[in-house]
Amino acid sequence: VQLQASGGGLVQAGGSLRLSCAASGRTLSSYVVGWFRQAPGKEREFVAAITRNSDGTYHAEAVRGRFTISRDNAKSTVYLQMNSLKPEDSAVYYCAAGGRFGDRPRDYNYWGQGTLVTVSS
């Protein structure tokens, strides 16, 4: 499966963005999907994950209550709605697909190219 992340950009603190992760090559409904982010000089960090049929989601504590992961399997797309953005949310955001509902990069086999989110103060 190939993943394409989009929707990043420059936003002021307190603003919102919605990221999309579109799949091709194989239906995304076969996979657990996660979002990760990586800021310059830092390790890749888990953001959120969603099960194949949306019956379970998990958000990292740093984003809980502000970000929401969702999916539309008919469109083979997973979303990350990001509200109340903070400068520390600035990073390249990656979507990933795999067979395990987890919060570690090694839980995922397929990765998109990333989309840059910059939050100004």
Salt bridges, closest charged atoms under 4 A:
GLU45 OE1 - ARG37 NE 2.79
ASP89 OD1 - ARG37 NH1 2.91
ASP89 OD2 - ARG66 NH1 2.73
ASP107 OD1 - ARG100 NE 3.78
ASP107 OD1 - ARG104 NH2 3.01
